Amino acid sequence: MSNRTTFEALLDAGVHFGHLKRKWNPNMAPYIFMERNGIHIIDLHKTMAKIDEAAAAMRQIAKSGKRVLFVATKKQAKEIVAEKIGTTGMPYVTERWPGGMLTNFATIRKAVRKMASIDKLMVDNSWNNISKRERLQITRERAKLEKNLGSISDLNRLPSALFIVDIIKEHIALAEARKLNIPTFAIVDTNSDPTLVDFPIPANDDAAKSISIIIDLMVQAIEDGLAERKMDKAKGASDERPDTAEVSNKETVVEDKTSDE
């Protein structure tokens, strides 16, 4: 059982509500508890086990200093992901997924560099020499780039993993990650195929409360991993520092040798 959440908390958040029975994906059968009024009910004990599994892997990724890219462009998830993931420093995509973002990463980096060059231009003296119309066009282009790529501007290399909210909506992102063998985490509802994901979390991917509680748990795992990484670095630094008593003993020996001479 997870020490991060409780069965009751998941129940209160409506994590157990699936889709209509006729919309189900048969591969979700192991995670379905029952059917009620034509709606599938997700087995929350299985959800908790999968949350623990995903959180442990997420913590390890953060501890090793790698990046997880969060993808959530659906209305209910956008603000939740931008707000919560923004605090961890991990990259995220909450606007339209730019096709080829992973498989054609060099082009995306080029667009990010363009954004940086516009920023330089805007603070340069030559900015005032550009016509008002051109300045407006450049400013609009900068705003568009910021909206689509601002949250991944410091992603200098491919992410080590993807966390997806709703793999049906984000099927392009999932396909690109699979093509490049990038590990995937995802909230999978009863209409999704969990076999396409490395770390599936069976849960309601439509309700804001359900998405929020799971994102919170992933954020907690990332923060734990980052804290462990910080502690390991501090420990490593202190291990490299010579013992004070040892240093003073060595100095005494050196002094004694000098006086003998």
N, C-alpha and C positions, 0 to 999 in steps of 0.2 A: 504493500500500500504506500502511496506517495505521502511524504511528509510535507509536501508543498500545498496540497489541496485535499478536500474531502469529497466523499460521494455526495453528501448533501449540497456542497457548494456547486458541484457540477449539475446536480438536479435543479437547483434554484436558477441556474443560468440557462436552463433549457438545452443543455448539451446533448441530451438523449433524444431530442425530436429529429426524426429522419424525414425523408420525403414520402410521398404517396407510394403505396406498394407497387403500383403499376410502373413507377419510374425507377425501380430499384436496379442495381447492378448485381447479378448473382455472385460476383466475387466478394461482395460485402456480407454474404450469408454468415460467416463465422462471427461477425461483430453485431449481428442483429439479435436482440433479446426476444422481441415479440412484435405482433402487429396489433394496433389498437385503432378502431374506427378507420381502417384502410390506410393508416400511417404506420411506417416502421419505427420501432423504438430501439435505439442503440443501447447495447449492453455497456453500462458505465464502468463495470469492473474491468472490462477489456480496455475501455478508454483510459482508465487510470494506469493500467499496466503499460500501455503504449506511450502515455505521457511521460512516465518514468524513464522508459527506454530512450525516447527522443531527447529528454532533458539531459540525461547522462552523456549522450553523444554531443549535444550542443555545448555542454559545459567543457568537454574535452577539446572541442574545436576552438572555443574562446581561449582556453588555457594555453593552447599551442600557438596563439597569436594569429590565427587564421580568421578569415571573414566569411560571414553568412549573409547572403543577399535575400531579403524578404520581399515577396511579391504579393501584392494585394490591390488590385485595381477596382474591385467591386465596391459599390457605394457604402455598404455597411462596414467594410473593413478599412477603407482608405485612411480615415482620420485616426482610427485606433492604432494602426501600424505606424503611421508617420509620427504620432505623439510618443508612443511607447518605445519604438525601436530607435527613434532619434536620440534618446537619452543614453543608449549603449554605444553609439558611434558606429553601429553596423549600417551598411548601405541598404536602401530599400527603393522599391518602385511602386508608386501608388497611382501614377497616371498611366497612360497607355504603354503597354509593353512594346518597346521598339524592336521590331522583328530583326533577328540577327544580332541581338545584343550580346549573346554569348558566342555564337558561332562566327560572328563577324566583329569581334571585340575591338579590333584595331580601328575600325571605322567609328565606333562609338567613342573611343579614346580621342580620335581626331576632333569630333564634335565638342568634347569636353575641353580640349586644348583651345578650340576656337572661342569658347566661352571665356577662357582665361585671357586670351589675346584681346578680346573686346574690353575686358575689365581694365587691362593695361592702357588701351587706347583712351578709355573714358577719363583716366586721370592724367593723361599726357596733355601738354600744351596744344598739340595739333588738333585736339578735339574741338576747340573753339573755332578752328579754321574751316571745319566741315559745315556744309549747309544745314540749315534747320531740318530740312526734309530727310537728308541722309542720316542725321543724328537720330531722328525719330524711327527710321527703318532699322538702324543698328540696335537701338534700345528695345524695339519690339522683338527683334531676333534674339537678343540676349534674354529677354523675359521668357520667350518660348523654350529656349535651351535650358534655362533654369528650372522651368516647370517640369520638363521631361527628364532632365539629367542632373539637376542640382543635387539630389540625394545620393548620387553615385559618383560625384565629381572627384572624390578621393580614392575611388576604386581603381588602383593602378594595374591590377592583374585580375584574372578570372577568379570569382569567389570559390571558396572551398566547398560550399554547400548552398542549396536554395531552400528557403522555407516558403511554401505556397499556401495561400488561402483560396480554396476552390480550384481543383486541378482541371475541371471542365472549362471554366472561364479562362484559366491561365494555361491552356493546353500547348500554346506555342512555347512558353517559357519552360514547361515540363519537357517538351520534345527536345528543345535545345540542350537542356541539362543532361538528358539521357544520352543524346548523341555524343556529348563530350565526357560522359562517365562522371559527371559531377553529382555527388550524393544529394538526394532530395528528402525533405521533410514536408509533410502537408497535412492540413485538416481535410479529411475525406468524409463526405456525407454518403448516405445510402445509395445515391445515384452515381457514385464515382467508382473507379476501379483501383482498389488499394494496392494491387500487384504492380502498378506502374511506379510506386513510390518506395524508397528505401526505408523511410521511417513514417508510416501512415499513422495518423491519430484519428480514429473514428469519432466523429462529432458533427454537430449541426454547424454547417458553414454559412448559414444565412442570417442567424440571429446575432446582433451586435454583442450581446452579453456573453454568448457562447464563444465567439471569436476573441473577445477581450480577455476572458479568464485563461484561455490557452496561450495567448500571446504573453500575458503576464507571467505565466510559468516558464515560457521560453526566455523571457527577459531575465527572470531570476536565475535561470541556469547560466546564461551568458555572464551575468554579473558575478556569479560564484566563480566561474572559470577565469574571468579577468582578475578577480581578487586573488585566486590561487596563483596565477601567473606573477602577479606583483610580489606576493610573499616568497615565491621561489627565487625571483630575481634578487630580492633583498637578502635572502638566505645565502644565495650564491655570492653576493658581494661581501657579506660578512665572513664567509668561509675563506675568501681570497685574502682578507685582511689578516696579517700576521698577529699572533697572540702578543699582547702588550708585555706580559711577564717574560715571554721568550725573548722579545726584542731587548728588554733591559738586561737580561742575563748575558745575551750576546755582547752587549755594549760593555758590560763589566769585564768579560773575558778579554775583549779587545784592549780595554784600559790596563788590565793586569799585565798583558803581554807587552804593552808599550812601556810600562814602568819597569818591567824586568830588563828590557833592552837598555 
